[in-house]
Amino acid sequence: MIENSEFDKKSLRVVQGISADWAELAKDCFAFANAKGGEIYIGIEDDTEMPPADQ
């Protein structure tokens, strides 16, 4: 899965714990909403295709 204007992967760290970056997630949501839509997969690191098995 290659990230592009219609698909984005986000680490679980973006939405979990003290280091959650809700502004970053909101920015991506607004970008997709202003374009023609898209999908955000939360829990997948940028350099992987699937979430960790223990997640």
Secondary structure, DSSP 4 states (H G I P E B T S, - for coil): ---BTTEEEE-GGGSSSTT--HHHHHHHHHHHHHTT--EEEET--TT-SS--TT-
